[in-house]
């Protein structure tokens, strides 16, 4: 099997996959393309066919349908019908007669067909065509070939010349492949792989669907593009029917087109295997042994068939995992109630977890039962104590459904608790469902407010769309200071996240604190003080630390509104901002097990995010990448807002992975944050993208991106430069874009603020940019001195990656003044720093050749040029006009002309031809 990375939608590139098919056809003359229904085989076949036609090859297409497999020689007849008439005219009489009989022509003889003549006729036709031009025979949906046509084609293809190539595409199914015997033994098989999460995001964007759904759709579709699009469209239609935008945690509706695609995939498994698959779909953690105990003695063999059909993966320990999350949903939906009830009853007797046993017993009946409802409620409490809040919410809803109508108070209490559990877990779908049920009953204002707050808590970063919920909650909380405080706190969070307004957030938090004190709720009071301290830090308020200390002095019980909003967590963030990284890491390691026990997915994500940032700044890129992956997995699994997770992944990849992957994550983070009106993480994802563009030499793009960050930060009234450290990056980008004067105007006021607030790490980063500015303005000696001093400061602050970046800058300055030995020494030192930190992409940057090292790249030849001048010189030497270069570099034509004059002077050349020669030879 030839593995190939590729895609299945025409708008999401097929490059590598098509290359793999072309290699197989070139080397062997035969290729077999395999994959499940909806994987994109037909799109690949079309692309390969179009390329062959562009090379003036004859392309014969055959695409049988399911009904054709039962009609003898149907596919052979269809193939011959597509052959040019001239090729048939050269056949002998018996061969023409055989073909006429097969095609049911009016003048065909009534006598029996001559099978030998027919076989020879097909051979002769292919030979005749191949004499004129190379032939590509394309058979799409080879699994639907009838037996007679398969036998005929196998015979003919054995006798055809090498100029007849064959591409057979067939669906992965439980049985033996058809294409392999058709094409001959040893035929290279190219598998169409599932799309990755990045590719699903691109697919959704190309089809006008929200990118923030990409993680969950990837999980539900298993990377099958047809199923991914069907799920995306179904979710968008469901949201339109509700007259609201699709939420990142909404359940994915496996209905309509999505269900049809899922059914086609499931059709690859035999009926017996599907019964076993249904039991696996109903179980929470299916294993082979569990399915055997539940009445499927042949589960292992049946699951092996399903695995061959690419429906499940069976682990070495017997665990069963569906390849696409929509498959178990479709199985359960297509099964009738009696079949589902019987399955749950069998599982209830087979599982070894009492909680799961109660769950299956509840799902096996649909009538109210007071005793069963009480058992389910107890099971939900157990889940709550385990931190399994999402399961607790599901069980709470089940308990309410099984509660007899005469126990209305019990039912209402269970619904409210289920809503709050869903809020903790970030399950917006369950929170809305429970809240709708609460509001439909004669609930007290307090219960209605608690339910509405659960919807707000489950919304994650997408608070901007909940104005109506906030309004109703405030109205119903009137007269109860504690409830008013709880609502006001959420309003404070919304002002920060969605509105980007720290002043209104601080004021709302102050009001919440006063209400909490009046209502005797010290936990809410501490939360309100925490918001005030957080906003104070943003606004550059020197008293923010005193407010935080006041919050920390209050009692710290289990936090019902989330650890991420508690003063203990803000203290960690402040330690990170202050570069007290050892303190921050120590506190986070205490918080991580605590938040896992509470069952709040958002709290766990926040701790993982901070751990990623701490490890990156500490120069431990591998550990940071582990935390970032766990944060992303948790986000997809729990249905959290994806913007923050993509930002975290982007930063981890920027420092320790790949600039290309980092850019992909950053762009997805930008898209998702824009869709959810999340101003905070929009700034962060833009900052990540700007840093990537700066590191990869795209200075003009970096300037444009980082200016957007500056605009957002100004709109959010951010004063403290230690929270999001974009200022130095923008200054460096401006210098690289040949605007050192503008960079100096940016650096000086920000440096004064940072110095006044005691942000030593920020001051050092700005000094690195100031040194580059001095170099660009001609004062190289001062630049070198400042960079050497800055590198020492970063070392004392224990910020190795920042020290490495400073050494890189020092190497560039030394290179520009043609001091080769110091440039080499600085590069070597930077490479050592980055290598120790595991910062792979930066290590590569530090290995850039230095003039005099024997390197022949044009970049090293232009040592006297600035980075911006080097980029322009390369473009012009490659034939770009001034207008083309201006468009590519986002400059005016006049700026290009002036910069080109300086380049000519520095390199002592007078024409574009001389410039190209100079870059090649120096």
ZIGI-V430195 format. One record per residue. BURIAL is I if it has 16 or more other ideal C-beta (glycine too) atoms within 10 Angstrom, else O. D_FIRST is the distance of its C-alpha to the first C-alpha in Angstrom with 2 decimals. Layout:
burial:BURIAL d_first:D_FIRST
burial:BURIAL d_first:D_FIRST
//
This chain:
burial:O d_first:0.00
burial:O d_first:3.81
burial:O d_first:6.25
burial:I d_first:9.47
burial:O d_first:12.85
burial:I d_first:14.77
burial:I d_first:17.36
burial:I d_first:18.49
burial:I d_first:22.16
burial:O d_first:23.73
burial:O d_first:26.01
burial:I d_first:23.36
burial:O d_first:21.61
burial:I d_first:18.36
burial:O d_first:18.50
burial:O d_first:15.33
burial:I d_first:13.17
burial:I d_first:15.26
burial:O d_first:15.01
burial:I d_first:11.22
burial:I d_first:11.88
burial:I d_first:14.90
burial:O d_first:13.39
burial:I d_first:11.05
burial:I d_first:14.29
burial:O d_first:16.46
burial:O d_first:14.72
burial:I d_first:13.77
burial:I d_first:15.92
burial:I d_first:13.37
burial:I d_first:10.71
burial:I d_first:9.48
burial:I d_first:10.01
burial:I d_first:9.81
burial:I d_first:11.93
burial:I d_first:15.20
burial:I d_first:18.55
burial:I d_first:19.90
burial:I d_first:16.80
burial:I d_first:17.86
burial:I d_first:15.82
burial:I d_first:19.19
burial:I d_first:20.20
burial:I d_first:17.24
burial:I d_first:17.97
burial:I d_first:21.59
burial:I d_first:21.07
burial:I d_first:19.15
burial:I d_first:21.88
burial:O d_first:24.62
burial:O d_first:23.51
burial:I d_first:23.50
burial:O d_first:26.93
burial:O d_first:28.19
burial:O d_first:27.44
burial:O d_first:29.54
burial:O d_first:26.88
burial:I d_first:27.54
burial:I d_first:25.19
burial:I d_first:25.30
burial:O d_first:24.15
burial:I d_first:23.67
burial:I d_first:23.31
burial:I d_first:24.43
burial:O d_first:25.70
burial:O d_first:25.75
burial:O d_first:29.13
burial:I d_first:28.04
burial:I d_first:26.04
burial:O d_first:29.46
burial:O d_first:31.17
burial:O d_first:30.81
burial:I d_first:29.72
burial:I d_first:29.88
burial:I d_first:26.74
burial:I d_first:27.89
burial:I d_first:31.24
burial:I d_first:29.83
burial:I d_first:27.87
burial:I d_first:31.01
burial:O d_first:33.12
burial:O d_first:31.27
burial:I d_first:31.87
burial:O d_first:34.86
burial:O d_first:38.03
burial:O d_first:38.76
burial:I d_first:35.78
burial:I d_first:37.13
burial:O d_first:40.65
burial:O d_first:39.79
burial:I d_first:38.73
burial:O d_first:41.10
burial:O d_first:43.29
burial:O d_first:41.38
burial:I d_first:38.09
burial:I d_first:39.74
burial:I d_first:41.31
burial:I d_first:38.08
burial:I d_first:36.52
burial:I d_first:39.74
burial:I d_first:39.67
burial:I d_first:36.08
burial:O d_first:37.01
burial:O d_first:40.25
burial:O d_first:42.39
burial:O d_first:46.11
burial:O d_first:47.23
burial:I d_first:44.53
burial:O d_first:46.16
burial:O d_first:46.62
burial:O d_first:45.83
burial:O d_first:42.58
burial:I d_first:39.44
burial:I d_first:38.36
burial:O d_first:34.68
burial:O d_first:34.55
burial:I d_first:36.11
burial:I d_first:33.66
burial:I d_first:30.65
burial:I d_first:32.35
burial:I d_first:33.30
burial:I d_first:29.73
burial:I d_first:28.87
burial:I d_first:32.01
burial:I d_first:31.43
burial:I d_first:28.02
burial:I d_first:29.63
burial:I d_first:32.62
burial:I d_first:30.71
burial:I d_first:28.57
burial:O d_first:31.83
burial:O d_first:32.94
burial:O d_first:29.87
burial:I d_first:26.08
burial:I d_first:24.59
burial:I d_first:21.55
burial:I d_first:21.05
burial:I d_first:19.50
burial:I d_first:18.96
burial:I d_first:18.74
burial:I d_first:18.72
burial:I d_first:17.57
burial:I d_first:18.03
burial:I d_first:21.75
burial:I d_first:22.17
burial:I d_first:25.03
burial:O d_first:24.68
burial:I d_first:27.11
burial:I d_first:25.46
burial:I d_first:22.04
burial:I d_first:23.83
burial:I d_first:25.79
burial:I d_first:22.95
burial:O d_first:20.94
burial:I d_first:24.18
burial:I d_first:24.92
burial:I d_first:21.62
burial:O d_first:21.91
burial:O d_first:25.22
burial:I d_first:24.70
burial:O d_first:24.94
burial:O d_first:22.24
burial:I d_first:23.88
burial:I d_first:22.37
burial:I d_first:18.87
burial:I d_first:16.95
burial:I d_first:14.97
burial:I d_first:14.36
burial:I d_first:13.92
burial:I d_first:14.13
burial:I d_first:14.88
burial:I d_first:13.05
burial:I d_first:15.73
burial:I d_first:16.76
burial:O d_first:16.79
burial:O d_first:14.61
burial:I d_first:12.73
burial:I d_first:15.15
burial:I d_first:13.21
burial:I d_first:11.47
burial:O d_first:14.98
burial:I d_first:16.42
burial:I d_first:14.48
burial:O d_first:14.49
burial:O d_first:12.58
burial:O d_first:9.68
burial:I d_first:9.09
burial:I d_first:6.42
burial:I d_first:4.96
burial:I d_first:6.27
burial:I d_first:7.27
burial:I d_first:10.98
burial:I d_first:11.90
burial:I d_first:15.41
burial:I d_first:18.27
burial:O d_first:19.91
burial:I d_first:23.61
burial:I d_first:24.65
burial:I d_first:22.87
burial:I d_first:24.40
burial:I d_first:27.72
burial:I d_first:27.39
burial:I d_first:26.48
burial:I d_first:29.57
burial:I d_first:31.79
burial:O d_first:30.85
burial:O d_first:31.92
burial:O d_first:35.10
burial:I d_first:34.16
burial:I d_first:35.27
burial:I d_first:32.96
burial:I d_first:34.44
burial:I d_first:32.58
burial:I d_first:29.14
burial:I d_first:28.57
burial:I d_first:29.51
burial:I d_first:27.78
burial:I d_first:24.50
burial:I d_first:25.04
burial:I d_first:26.13
burial:I d_first:23.41
burial:I d_first:20.46
burial:I d_first:19.65
burial:I d_first:19.53
burial:I d_first:21.61
burial:I d_first:23.42
burial:I d_first:24.45
burial:I d_first:25.38
burial:I d_first:27.67
burial:I d_first:29.13
burial:I d_first:29.98
burial:I d_first:31.46
burial:I d_first:33.61
burial:I d_first:34.72
burial:I d_first:35.81
burial:I d_first:37.63
burial:O d_first:39.38
burial:I d_first:40.41
burial:I d_first:41.84
burial:O d_first:43.67
burial:O d_first:45.15
burial:O d_first:46.48
burial:O d_first:47.74
burial:O d_first:46.06
burial:I d_first:43.01
burial:I d_first:39.78
burial:I d_first:39.85
burial:I d_first:36.94
burial:I d_first:37.52
burial:I d_first:38.09
burial:I d_first:36.17
burial:I d_first:33.46
burial:I d_first:34.74
burial:I d_first:32.13
burial:I d_first:34.23
burial:O d_first:34.39
burial:O d_first:31.29
burial:I d_first:29.44
burial:I d_first:30.16
burial:I d_first:29.04
burial:I d_first:25.62
burial:I d_first:25.38
burial:I d_first:26.53
burial:O d_first:23.84
burial:I d_first:21.19
burial:I d_first:23.16
burial:I d_first:23.51
burial:I d_first:20.08
burial:I d_first:21.75
burial:I d_first:24.36
burial:O d_first:28.00
burial:O d_first:28.40
burial:I d_first:25.47
burial:I d_first:26.97
burial:I d_first:30.23
burial:I d_first:28.61
burial:I d_first:26.84
burial:I d_first:30.30
burial:I d_first:31.75
burial:I d_first:29.01
burial:I d_first:29.80
burial:I d_first:33.49
burial:I d_first:33.12
burial:O d_first:33.25
burial:O d_first:31.10
burial:I d_first:29.37
burial:I d_first:28.31
burial:I d_first:27.59
burial:O d_first:31.04
burial:I d_first:32.79
burial:I d_first:31.36
burial:I d_first:32.47
burial:I d_first:35.91
burial:I d_first:36.06
burial:I d_first:35.88
burial:I d_first:32.24
burial:O d_first:32.12
burial:O d_first:28.71
burial:I d_first:27.18
burial:O d_first:24.47
burial:O d_first:23.13
burial:I d_first:23.60
burial:I d_first:21.82
burial:I d_first:18.82
burial:I d_first:18.76
burial:I d_first:19.21
burial:I d_first:16.38
burial:I d_first:13.98
burial:I d_first:15.62
burial:I d_first:14.93
burial:I d_first:18.70
burial:I d_first:19.27
burial:O d_first:18.13
burial:I d_first:19.98
burial:O d_first:21.00
burial:O d_first:21.90
burial:O d_first:25.49
burial:I d_first:25.04
burial:O d_first:25.31
burial:I d_first:23.93
burial:O d_first:22.92
burial:I d_first:22.27
burial:I d_first:19.49
burial:I d_first:22.24
burial:I d_first:25.89
burial:I d_first:27.14
burial:I d_first:25.68
burial:I d_first:28.27
burial:I d_first:30.97
burial:I d_first:30.15
burial:I d_first:30.07
burial:O d_first:33.44
burial:O d_first:34.92
burial:O d_first:34.08
burial:I d_first:35.48
burial:O d_first:39.23
burial:O d_first:41.69
burial:O d_first:42.41
burial:O d_first:38.76
burial:I d_first:38.34
burial:I d_first:41.67
burial:I d_first:40.77
burial:I d_first:37.49
burial:I d_first:39.37
burial:I d_first:42.05
burial:I d_first:39.59
burial:I d_first:37.96
burial:I d_first:41.46
burial:O d_first:42.20
burial:I d_first:38.90
burial:I d_first:38.44
burial:O d_first:40.10
burial:O d_first:40.98
burial:O d_first:44.43
burial:I d_first:43.65
burial:I d_first:40.61
burial:I d_first:42.69
burial:I d_first:45.36
burial:I d_first:42.88
burial:I d_first:41.44
burial:I d_first:44.99
burial:I d_first:46.02
burial:I d_first:43.14
burial:I d_first:43.96
burial:O d_first:47.39
burial:O d_first:48.74
burial:O d_first:52.44
burial:O d_first:54.50
burial:O d_first:55.24
burial:O d_first:57.36
burial:O d_first:56.24
burial:I d_first:52.54
burial:I d_first:52.97
burial:O d_first:54.64
burial:I d_first:51.84
burial:I d_first:49.24
burial:I d_first:51.43
burial:O d_first:51.56
burial:I d_first:47.77
burial:I d_first:47.51
burial:O d_first:49.92
burial:I d_first:47.77
burial:I d_first:44.73
burial:I d_first:46.97
burial:O d_first:47.96
burial:O d_first:44.32
burial:I d_first:43.56
burial:I d_first:41.48
burial:I d_first:43.36
burial:I d_first:40.92
burial:I d_first:40.95
burial:I d_first:44.72
burial:I d_first:45.04
burial:I d_first:43.10
burial:I d_first:45.28
burial:I d_first:48.39
burial:I d_first:47.73
burial:I d_first:47.13
burial:I d_first:50.39
burial:I d_first:52.26
burial:I d_first:50.96
burial:I d_first:52.08
burial:I d_first:55.49
burial:O d_first:58.40
burial:O d_first:60.21
burial:O d_first:63.43
burial:O d_first:61.81
burial:O d_first:61.35
burial:O d_first:61.96
burial:I d_first:59.27
burial:I d_first:56.80
burial:I d_first:57.62
burial:I d_first:57.33
burial:I d_first:53.88
burial:I d_first:52.76
burial:I d_first:54.08
burial:I d_first:52.45
burial:I d_first:49.11
burial:I d_first:49.44
burial:I d_first:50.17
burial:I d_first:47.22
burial:I d_first:44.98
burial:I d_first:46.61
burial:I d_first:45.87
burial:I d_first:42.21
burial:I d_first:41.81
burial:I d_first:41.04
burial:I d_first:42.82
burial:I d_first:41.98
burial:I d_first:43.62
burial:I d_first:46.49
burial:I d_first:47.29
burial:I d_first:47.13
burial:I d_first:49.49
burial:I d_first:51.76
burial:O d_first:52.12
burial:I d_first:53.22
burial:I d_first:55.70
burial:O d_first:57.19
burial:O d_first:57.60
burial:O d_first:59.89
burial:O d_first:63.31
burial:I d_first:61.97
burial:O d_first:64.16
burial:O d_first:63.77
burial:O d_first:62.39
burial:I d_first:59.62
burial:I d_first:58.81
burial:I d_first:58.62
burial:I d_first:56.40
burial:I d_first:53.98
burial:I d_first:53.99
burial:I d_first:53.44
burial:I d_first:50.34
burial:I d_first:48.91
burial:I d_first:49.76
burial:I d_first:48.21
burial:I d_first:44.94
burial:I d_first:44.68
burial:I d_first:43.53
burial:I d_first:44.02
burial:I d_first:44.64
burial:I d_first:48.37
burial:I d_first:49.52
burial:O d_first:49.02
burial:I d_first:51.21
burial:O d_first:54.69
burial:O d_first:55.93
burial:I d_first:54.78
burial:I d_first:56.61
burial:O d_first:59.72
burial:O d_first:59.90
burial:I d_first:59.31
burial:I d_first:62.14
burial:O d_first:64.44
burial:I d_first:63.82
burial:I d_first:64.18
burial:O d_first:67.67
burial:O d_first:70.24
burial:I d_first:67.83
burial:I d_first:67.49
burial:I d_first:64.60
burial:I d_first:62.54
burial:I d_first:63.57
burial:I d_first:62.42
burial:I d_first:58.99
burial:I d_first:58.62
burial:I d_first:60.07
burial:I d_first:57.59
burial:I d_first:54.67
burial:I d_first:56.49
burial:I d_first:56.74
burial:I d_first:52.98
burial:I d_first:52.42
burial:I d_first:54.83
burial:I d_first:52.78
burial:I d_first:49.20
burial:I d_first:49.57
burial:I d_first:52.83
burial:I d_first:52.48
burial:I d_first:56.18
burial:I d_first:57.04
burial:O d_first:60.76
burial:I d_first:60.58
burial:I d_first:58.17
burial:I d_first:60.68
burial:O d_first:63.55
burial:I d_first:61.78
burial:I d_first:60.97
burial:I d_first:64.63
burial:I d_first:65.67
burial:I d_first:63.15
burial:I d_first:64.55
burial:I d_first:68.09
burial:I d_first:67.19
burial:I d_first:65.31
burial:O d_first:68.36
burial:O d_first:70.59
burial:I d_first:68.41
burial:O d_first:68.19
burial:I d_first:64.39
burial:O d_first:63.87
burial:I d_first:60.08
burial:I d_first:60.09
burial:I d_first:62.72
burial:I d_first:60.49
burial:I d_first:57.62
burial:I d_first:59.97
burial:I d_first:61.14
burial:I d_first:57.53
burial:I d_first:56.88
burial:I d_first:60.11
burial:I d_first:59.10
burial:I d_first:55.66
burial:I d_first:57.25
burial:I d_first:59.98
burial:I d_first:57.48
burial:I d_first:55.88
burial:I d_first:59.35
burial:I d_first:60.45
burial:I d_first:63.03
burial:O d_first:64.33
burial:O d_first:65.29
burial:I d_first:61.74
burial:O d_first:61.51
burial:O d_first:64.77
burial:I d_first:63.50
burial:I d_first:60.36
burial:O d_first:62.59
burial:I d_first:64.63
burial:I d_first:61.56
burial:I d_first:60.48
burial:O d_first:63.97
burial:O d_first:63.70
burial:O d_first:62.51
burial:O d_first:58.72
burial:O d_first:57.91
burial:O d_first:54.48
burial:I d_first:53.68
burial:I d_first:53.34
burial:I d_first:52.29
burial:I d_first:49.44
burial:I d_first:49.40
burial:I d_first:48.06
burial:I d_first:51.54
burial:I d_first:53.51
burial:I d_first:55.60
burial:I d_first:53.73
burial:I d_first:50.54
burial:I d_first:52.43
burial:I d_first:53.90
burial:I d_first:50.39
burial:I d_first:49.68
burial:I d_first:52.99
burial:I d_first:52.16
burial:I d_first:48.90
burial:I d_first:50.85
burial:I d_first:53.42
burial:I d_first:50.85
burial:I d_first:51.93
burial:I d_first:48.35
burial:O d_first:49.07
burial:I d_first:51.30
burial:I d_first:48.75
burial:I d_first:45.96
burial:O d_first:48.30
burial:I d_first:49.39
burial:I d_first:45.87
burial:O d_first:44.85
burial:O d_first:47.82
burial:I d_first:46.95
burial:I d_first:43.25
burial:O d_first:43.87
burial:O d_first:46.83
burial:I d_first:44.93
burial:O d_first:42.16
burial:O d_first:44.96
burial:I d_first:46.37
burial:I d_first:43.20
burial:I d_first:43.46
burial:I d_first:40.03
burial:I d_first:41.75
burial:I d_first:43.70
burial:I d_first:40.68
burial:I d_first:38.95
burial:I d_first:42.10
burial:I d_first:42.30
burial:I d_first:38.66
burial:I d_first:39.37
burial:I d_first:42.41
burial:I d_first:40.67
burial:I d_first:38.05
burial:I d_first:40.90
burial:I d_first:42.90
burial:I d_first:40.10
burial:I d_first:39.29
burial:I d_first:42.95
burial:I d_first:43.26
burial:I d_first:40.50
burial:I d_first:37.99
burial:I d_first:34.96
burial:O d_first:32.43
burial:I d_first:34.63
burial:I d_first:35.17
burial:I d_first:31.44
burial:I d_first:31.15
burial:I d_first:34.10
burial:I d_first:32.81
burial:I d_first:29.46
burial:I d_first:31.48
burial:I d_first:33.81
burial:I d_first:31.08
burial:O d_first:29.50
burial:I d_first:33.01
burial:I d_first:33.78
burial:I d_first:30.91
burial:O d_first:31.53
burial:I d_first:35.28
burial:I d_first:35.28
burial:I d_first:37.39
burial:I d_first:38.14
burial:I d_first:35.10
burial:I d_first:37.12
burial:I d_first:38.29
burial:I d_first:34.89
burial:I d_first:33.33
burial:I d_first:36.29
burial:I d_first:35.78
burial:I d_first:32.07
burial:I d_first:33.14
burial:I d_first:35.71
burial:I d_first:33.45
burial:I d_first:30.85
burial:I d_first:33.72
burial:I d_first:35.03
burial:I d_first:32.16
burial:I d_first:28.85
burial:O d_first:28.19
burial:I d_first:30.72
burial:O d_first:28.16
burial:I d_first:27.06
burial:I d_first:30.73
burial:I d_first:31.78
burial:I d_first:29.38
burial:I d_first:30.80
burial:I d_first:34.33
burial:I d_first:34.14
burial:I d_first:32.88
burial:I d_first:35.71
burial:I d_first:38.18
burial:I d_first:37.09
burial:I d_first:37.24
burial:I d_first:40.57
burial:I d_first:42.06
burial:I d_first:41.05
burial:I d_first:42.67
burial:I d_first:45.65
burial:I d_first:45.00
burial:I d_first:47.04
burial:I d_first:46.53
burial:I d_first:42.76
burial:I d_first:42.81
burial:I d_first:44.83
burial:I d_first:42.50
burial:I d_first:39.29
burial:I d_first:41.15
burial:I d_first:42.32
burial:I d_first:38.78
burial:I d_first:37.74
burial:I d_first:40.88
burial:I d_first:40.22
burial:I d_first:36.70
burial:I d_first:38.20
burial:I d_first:40.94
burial:I d_first:38.66
burial:I d_first:36.46
burial:O d_first:39.57
burial:I d_first:39.85
burial:I d_first:43.51
burial:I d_first:44.71
burial:I d_first:42.03
burial:I d_first:42.78
burial:I d_first:46.45
burial:O d_first:45.86
burial:I d_first:43.61
burial:I d_first:45.92
burial:I d_first:48.94
burial:I d_first:47.51
burial:I d_first:47.38
burial:I d_first:50.98
burial:O d_first:52.04
burial:I d_first:50.46
burial:I d_first:52.00
burial:O d_first:55.35
burial:O d_first:55.17
burial:I d_first:54.46
burial:O d_first:57.42
burial:I d_first:55.48
burial:I d_first:57.82
burial:I d_first:56.35
burial:I d_first:53.82
burial:I d_first:52.23
burial:I d_first:50.24
burial:I d_first:47.88
burial:I d_first:48.28
burial:I d_first:47.55
burial:I d_first:50.85
burial:I d_first:50.00
burial:I d_first:46.68
burial:I d_first:48.50
burial:I d_first:51.15
burial:I d_first:48.64
burial:I d_first:46.89
burial:I d_first:50.32
burial:I d_first:51.16
burial:I d_first:47.91
burial:I d_first:48.73
burial:I d_first:52.14
burial:I d_first:54.21
burial:I d_first:55.68
burial:O d_first:58.88
burial:I d_first:57.11
burial:I d_first:55.15
burial:I d_first:58.46
burial:O d_first:59.88
burial:I d_first:56.99
burial:I d_first:57.08
burial:O d_first:60.79
burial:O d_first:61.47
burial:I d_first:58.27
burial:I d_first:59.04
burial:O d_first:62.53
burial:I d_first:61.26
burial:I d_first:58.73
burial:O d_first:61.44
burial:O d_first:63.87
burial:I d_first:61.46
burial:O d_first:60.55
burial:I d_first:56.85
burial:I d_first:56.52
burial:I d_first:52.75
burial:I d_first:53.10
burial:I d_first:56.00
burial:I d_first:53.96
burial:I d_first:51.10
burial:I d_first:53.73
burial:I d_first:55.34
burial:I d_first:52.10
burial:I d_first:52.14
burial:I d_first:55.90
burial:I d_first:55.34
burial:I d_first:52.87
burial:I d_first:55.49
burial:I d_first:58.13
burial:I d_first:55.94
burial:I d_first:55.39
burial:O d_first:59.16
burial:O d_first:59.92
burial:O d_first:60.89
burial:I d_first:58.25
burial:O d_first:60.38
burial:O d_first:60.82
burial:I d_first:57.12
burial:I d_first:56.16
burial:O d_first:58.73
burial:I d_first:57.60
burial:I d_first:53.90
burial:O d_first:54.74
burial:O d_first:56.84
burial:I d_first:54.16
burial:I d_first:51.53
burial:O d_first:54.02
burial:I d_first:54.63
burial:I d_first:50.94
burial:O d_first:50.78
burial:O d_first:53.75
burial:I d_first:52.23
burial:O d_first:49.03
burial:I d_first:46.84
burial:I d_first:44.57
burial:I d_first:42.30
burial:I d_first:45.43
burial:I d_first:46.85
burial:I d_first:43.72
burial:I d_first:44.00
burial:I d_first:47.68
burial:I d_first:46.99
burial:I d_first:44.58
burial:I d_first:47.41
burial:I d_first:49.81
burial:I d_first:47.62
burial:I d_first:47.59
burial:I d_first:51.38
burial:I d_first:51.96
burial:I d_first:49.70
burial:I d_first:51.67
burial:I d_first:54.87
burial:O d_first:53.28
burial:I d_first:53.68
burial:O d_first:50.62
burial:O d_first:51.16
burial:I d_first:51.69
burial:I d_first:48.69
burial:I d_first:46.49
burial:I d_first:47.98
burial:I d_first:47.39
burial:I d_first:43.74
burial:O d_first:43.19
burial:I d_first:44.92
burial:I d_first:42.84
burial:I d_first:39.58
burial:O d_first:40.75
burial:I d_first:41.63
burial:I d_first:38.32
burial:O d_first:36.32
burial:O d_first:38.34
burial:I d_first:37.75
burial:I d_first:33.97
burial:I d_first:34.48
burial:I d_first:31.51
burial:I d_first:32.15
burial:I d_first:35.85
burial:I d_first:35.27
burial:O d_first:33.57
burial:I d_first:36.59
burial:I d_first:38.91
burial:O d_first:37.28
burial:I d_first:38.35
burial:O d_first:40.27
burial:I d_first:44.06
burial:I d_first:46.37
burial:O d_first:47.44
burial:O d_first:44.20
burial:O d_first:43.14
burial:O d_first:40.68
burial:O d_first:40.57
burial:O d_first:39.40
burial:I d_first:41.82
burial:I d_first:42.12
burial:I d_first:43.70
burial:I d_first:45.93
burial:I d_first:47.46
burial:I d_first:48.62
burial:I d_first:51.89
burial:I d_first:50.28
burial:I d_first:49.55
burial:I d_first:46.01
burial:I d_first:47.10
burial:I d_first:48.68
burial:I d_first:45.62
burial:I d_first:43.40
burial:I d_first:45.98
burial:I d_first:46.42
burial:I d_first:42.74
burial:I d_first:42.63
burial:I d_first:45.81
burial:I d_first:44.80
burial:O d_first:41.64
burial:O d_first:43.88
burial:I d_first:44.33
burial:O d_first:47.75
burial:I d_first:49.90
burial:O d_first:49.18
burial:O d_first:45.38
burial:I d_first:45.55
burial:I d_first:47.82
burial:O d_first:45.43
burial:O d_first:42.41
burial:I d_first:44.40
burial:O d_first:46.32
burial:I d_first:49.63
burial:O d_first:52.64
burial:O d_first:53.24
burial:O d_first:56.42
burial:I d_first:54.60
burial:I d_first:52.14
burial:O d_first:55.11
burial:O d_first:56.95
burial:I d_first:53.94
burial:I d_first:53.24
burial:O d_first:56.88
burial:O d_first:56.50
burial:I d_first:53.33
burial:I d_first:55.26
burial:O d_first:58.11
burial:I d_first:56.00
burial:I d_first:54.12
burial:O d_first:57.25
burial:I d_first:55.71
burial:O d_first:57.21
burial:O d_first:54.42
burial:I d_first:50.75
burial:O d_first:50.19
burial:O d_first:51.90
burial:I d_first:49.88
burial:I d_first:46.58
burial:O d_first:47.97
burial:I d_first:49.16
burial:I d_first:45.80
burial:O d_first:44.10
burial:O d_first:46.70
burial:O d_first:47.88
//
